[in-house]
C-alpha cells in the first residue's frame, strides 16, 4: 500500500515554481520566434513600409512616442475607461446575477433583456451611447461595462447555483442568518467560477474601450490607431496594437494573481488531499 501511495504522489510535481519558470521561458521563446518570423517575412517579401514595417522601425516608433509622453497619455485615458467600466460592469453583474440566481420570478422578468443585450453587437450599440452621452469618458465607460457585464453575470449565476443544497441545509440547521450564509457559504463557493468570468471580462474590457474610441474620441489607444491609420503611419498602428495586447495581458494577469491569492485555501486543501 505504501509503495502504491508513493508512486501516486510522484505523479504530481513537487516544485510548482519550476513550472512557472518553465512557462516564462516558453513565452520568451515564443516571442523571439515571432520576431524572427516577422523579420523573415520582411526579408523574403520586401513589402512597402506602410504595409508591413520591420520590427526595428516599430521599436523606434515605440520609443519615440513613449519618450515624448504621447503614448503614456493615451494609455492613461484608455486605462481609466477600462477600470471604471470593469467596476461598473462587475458591480451590476454581481448584483443582478445574485437576484437571478435566487429568484425565479426575477429571472423570468429580466432574462429576455439580458439575452437581448448580448444578441446586439457592441459595435452597433456604441454609436447610440456616444450620441446619448457624448464622445467623452462616460460613453466609453458604459461600453466597457456592457461588454464586461454578460460573462460576469453568467458566471455569478452558475457559481451561486452550484452551491450544494446540503450546505444550505447545514447553515439553516446552525441558525445562520442570510448575511452569514452569503459571506460564509455562497461567496467562497461561487468565487472560483466568478473569478473565471472576471478573467474573461478583464480582457473584453480592453475591446470595449477600443470600440468606444473608434466610434468617437480624441484620446486613447483606439483613437491613436485611427489617427495613425489616417496618416498611413503603420508603425504607430503596430505600437498601439501591441500596447493594447500588453494592457489586456496585464489585466488578465492581475485577475489571475487575485484569483491565486483568494483561492489559496482551495489549493492548500487540494494539496492536503493529494498528500493523504
C-alpha positions as CSV (number, residue, x, y, z in Angstrom):
1,X,0.0,0.0,0.0
2,X,2.8,2.4,0.8
3,X,4.6,1.7,-2.4
4,X,1.3,2.4,-4.3
5,X,0.8,5.6,-2.4
6,X,4.3,6.9,-3.0
7,X,4.0,6.1,-6.7
8,X,0.8,8.0,-6.9
9,X,2.3,11.1,-5.2
10,X,5.2,11.1,-7.6
11,X,2.8,11.8,-10.5
12,X,2.3,15.3,-9.2
13,X,5.0,18.0,-9.4
14,X,6.7,18.8,-6.1
15,X,8.0,22.2,-7.3
16,X,5.3,24.3,-8.9
17,X,7.8,27.2,-9.2
18,X,9.7,25.3,-11.7
19,X,6.6,25.0,-13.8
20,X,6.1,28.8,-13.7
21,X,9.7,29.4,-14.6
22,X,9.5,26.9,-17.5
23,X,6.3,28.6,-18.7
24,X,8.1,32.0,-18.6
25,X,10.9,30.8,-20.8
26,X,8.4,29.3,-23.3
27,X,6.7,32.7,-23.5
28,X,10.1,34.3,-24.2
29,X,10.9,31.7,-26.8
30,X,7.5,32.2,-28.5
31,X,8.0,36.0,-28.7
32,X,11.5,35.6,-30.1
33,X,10.3,33.1,-32.7
34,X,7.5,35.6,-33.7
35,X,10.1,38.4,-34.2
36,X,12.3,36.1,-36.2
37,X,9.4,35.1,-38.4
38,X,8.4,38.8,-38.8
39,X,11.9,39.6,-39.9
40,X,11.9,36.6,-42.3
41,X,8.7,37.8,-44.0
42,X,10.2,41.3,-44.4
43,X,13.4,39.8,-45.9
44,X,11.6,37.4,-48.3
45,X,8.6,39.6,-49.4
46,X,10.2,43.0,-49.0
47,X,6.8,44.8,-48.7
48,X,6.4,48.6,-48.6
49,X,7.0,50.1,-45.1
50,X,3.4,51.4,-45.0
51,X,2.1,47.9,-45.5
52,X,4.3,46.0,-43.1
53,X,7.0,47.8,-41.2
54,X,10.0,45.9,-39.8
55,X,10.3,45.2,-36.1
56,X,13.2,47.7,-35.8
57,X,11.1,50.6,-37.1
58,X,8.2,49.7,-34.8
59,X,10.6,49.6,-31.9
60,X,12.0,53.1,-32.8
61,X,8.5,54.4,-33.2
62,X,7.5,53.0,-29.8
63,X,10.5,54.6,-28.2
64,X,9.7,57.9,-29.9
65,X,6.0,58.2,-28.7
66,X,6.9,56.7,-25.3
67,X,9.8,59.2,-24.6
68,X,7.7,62.3,-25.5
69,X,4.8,61.2,-23.3
70,X,2.2,60.8,-26.1
71,X,1.8,57.1,-25.6
72,X,1.5,57.4,-21.9
73,X,-1.3,59.9,-22.1
74,X,-3.3,57.7,-24.4
75,X,-2.6,54.6,-22.2
76,X,-3.8,56.5,-19.1
77,X,-7.0,57.6,-20.7
78,X,-7.8,54.1,-22.0
79,X,-6.9,52.5,-18.7
80,X,-9.4,54.8,-16.9
81,X,-12.1,53.7,-19.2
82,X,-11.2,50.0,-18.6
83,X,-11.0,50.2,-14.8
84,X,-14.2,52.3,-14.4
85,X,-16.1,50.2,-16.9
86,X,-15.0,47.0,-15.2
87,X,-16.0,48.4,-11.8
88,X,-19.4,49.3,-13.1
89,X,-20.0,46.2,-15.1
90,X,-18.8,43.8,-12.4
91,X,-20.9,45.5,-9.7
92,X,-24.1,45.4,-11.8
93,X,-23.5,41.9,-13.0
94,X,-22.9,40.6,-9.5
95,X,-26.0,42.2,-8.0
96,X,-28.3,41.2,-10.9
97,X,-26.7,37.7,-11.0
98,X,-27.4,37.2,-7.4
99,X,-31.1,38.2,-7.9
100,X,-31.4,35.9,-10.9
101,X,-29.9,33.0,-9.1
102,X,-32.1,33.4,-6.0
103,X,-35.4,34.4,-7.6
104,X,-37.0,32.5,-10.5
105,X,-39.5,35.4,-10.8
106,X,-36.8,38.0,-11.3
107,X,-35.1,35.6,-13.8
108,X,-38.2,35.3,-15.9
109,X,-38.6,39.0,-15.9
110,X,-35.0,40.0,-16.7
111,X,-33.6,37.2,-18.7
112,X,-35.1,38.3,-22.0
113,X,-33.4,41.7,-21.7
114,X,-30.1,40.1,-20.7
115,X,-30.1,37.8,-23.6
116,X,-31.2,40.6,-26.0
117,X,-28.4,42.8,-24.8
118,X,-25.9,40.1,-26.0
119,X,-27.7,39.5,-29.3
120,X,-26.9,43.0,-30.4
121,X,-23.2,43.5,-31.3
122,X,-21.4,46.1,-29.1
123,X,-20.3,47.9,-32.3
124,X,-24.0,48.6,-33.0
125,X,-24.7,49.9,-29.5
126,X,-21.6,52.1,-29.2
127,X,-22.8,54.8,-31.6
128,X,-26.0,55.1,-29.7
129,X,-24.2,55.6,-26.4
130,X,-21.9,58.2,-27.9
131,X,-25.0,60.0,-29.3
132,X,-26.8,59.9,-25.9
133,X,-23.9,60.5,-23.6
134,X,-21.4,62.4,-25.8
135,X,-18.0,61.4,-27.0
136,X,-16.4,61.8,-23.6
137,X,-15.5,59.4,-20.9
138,X,-19.0,58.4,-19.8
139,X,-19.9,56.7,-23.1
140,X,-16.6,54.7,-23.1
141,X,-17.1,53.5,-19.5
142,X,-20.7,52.4,-20.4
143,X,-19.4,50.5,-23.4
144,X,-16.8,48.7,-21.3
145,X,-19.4,47.9,-18.6
146,X,-21.8,46.4,-21.2
147,X,-19.1,44.1,-22.7
148,X,-18.0,43.0,-19.2
149,X,-21.5,42.5,-17.9
150,X,-22.6,39.3,-19.5
151,X,-19.7,36.9,-18.7
152,X,-19.6,38.0,-15.1
153,X,-23.3,37.7,-14.8
154,X,-23.4,34.2,-16.2
155,X,-20.5,33.0,-14.0
156,X,-22.1,34.6,-11.0
157,X,-25.4,32.7,-11.6
158,X,-23.6,29.4,-12.3
159,X,-21.4,29.8,-9.2
160,X,-24.3,30.5,-6.9
161,X,-26.5,27.8,-8.2
162,X,-23.6,25.3,-8.0
163,X,-23.6,25.6,-4.2
164,X,-24.8,22.1,-2.8
165,X,-28.2,22.2,-1.2
166,X,-26.8,20.1,1.7
167,X,-24.6,23.0,2.7
168,X,-27.6,25.3,2.7
169,X,-29.4,22.8,5.0
170,X,-26.3,22.8,7.2
171,X,-26.3,26.6,7.5
172,X,-30.0,26.6,8.3
173,X,-29.5,23.9,11.0
174,X,-26.9,26.1,12.6
175,X,-29.4,29.0,12.6
176,X,-27.2,31.1,10.3
177,X,-28.6,34.5,9.2
178,X,-28.9,35.3,5.4
179,X,-25.9,37.5,5.8
180,X,-23.8,34.8,7.4
181,X,-25.0,32.3,4.7
182,X,-24.0,34.7,2.0
183,X,-20.5,35.5,3.3
184,X,-19.5,32.2,4.8
185,X,-21.0,29.8,2.2
186,X,-22.2,31.4,-1.0
187,X,-19.3,33.8,-1.6
188,X,-16.5,31.2,-1.0
189,X,-18.3,28.5,-3.0
190,X,-19.1,30.7,-6.0
191,X,-15.8,32.6,-6.0
192,X,-13.8,30.2,-8.3
193,X,-16.5,30.4,-11.1
194,X,-17.0,34.1,-10.5
195,X,-13.2,34.8,-10.9
196,X,-13.2,32.8,-14.2
197,X,-15.8,35.2,-15.6
198,X,-13.8,38.2,-14.3
199,X,-10.8,37.0,-16.2
200,X,-12.8,36.9,-19.4
201,X,-14.3,40.3,-18.6
202,X,-10.9,41.9,-17.9
203,X,-9.8,41.2,-21.5
204,X,-13.1,42.1,-23.0
205,X,-13.0,45.5,-21.3
206,X,-10.0,46.4,-23.4
207,X,-12.0,45.6,-26.5
208,X,-14.9,47.7,-25.3
209,X,-12.6,50.7,-24.7
210,X,-11.2,50.4,-28.2
211,X,-14.6,50.1,-29.8
212,X,-15.8,53.2,-28.0
213,X,-12.7,55.2,-29.0
214,X,-13.2,54.1,-32.6
215,X,-16.7,55.5,-32.7
216,X,-15.8,58.8,-31.2
217,X,-12.9,60.1,-29.1
218,X,-10.0,62.5,-29.1
219,X,-7.8,60.4,-26.8
220,X,-7.0,56.8,-26.1
221,X,-5.2,53.9,-27.8
222,X,-8.2,53.4,-30.1
223,X,-8.0,57.0,-31.2
224,X,-4.3,56.6,-31.7
225,X,-4.9,53.6,-34.1
226,X,-7.4,55.7,-36.0
227,X,-5.1,58.7,-36.2
228,X,-2.1,56.5,-37.3
229,X,-4.2,54.7,-39.9
230,X,-5.3,58.0,-41.4
231,X,-1.7,59.1,-41.7
232,X,-0.5,55.7,-43.1
233,X,1.8,55.5,-40.1
234,X,1.6,51.7,-39.9
235,X,4.5,51.5,-37.4
236,X,2.4,53.6,-35.0
237,X,-0.6,51.4,-35.6
238,X,1.6,48.4,-34.6
239,X,2.7,50.3,-31.5
240,X,-0.9,51.0,-30.4
241,X,-2.0,47.4,-31.1
242,X,1.0,45.9,-29.2
243,X,0.3,48.3,-26.3
244,X,-3.3,47.1,-26.2
245,X,-2.1,43.5,-26.2
246,X,0.2,44.2,-23.3
247,X,-2.6,46.0,-21.5
248,X,-5.0,43.1,-22.0
249,X,-2.4,40.6,-20.8
250,X,-1.7,42.8,-17.7
251,X,-5.4,42.9,-16.8
252,X,-5.7,39.2,-17.2
253,X,-2.5,38.6,-15.1
254,X,-3.8,40.9,-12.3
255,X,-7.1,39.0,-12.1
256,X,-5.2,35.6,-12.2
257,X,-2.9,36.8,-9.4
258,X,-6.0,37.9,-7.4
259,X,-7.6,34.5,-8.1
260,X,-4.4,32.8,-6.8
261,X,-4.5,34.8,-3.6
262,X,-8.2,34.5,-2.9
263,X,-8.3,30.8,-3.7
264,X,-5.1,29.9,-1.8
265,X,-7.2,28.0,0.7
266,X,-8.6,25.8,-2.0
267,X,-5.1,25.0,-3.4
268,X,-3.9,24.1,0.1
269,X,-6.9,21.8,0.6
270,X,-6.2,20.0,-2.7
271,X,-2.5,19.5,-1.8
272,X,-3.6,18.1,1.6
273,X,-5.9,15.6,-0.2
274,X,-3.1,14.6,-2.6
275,X,-0.7,14.0,0.3
276,X,-3.1,11.7,2.1
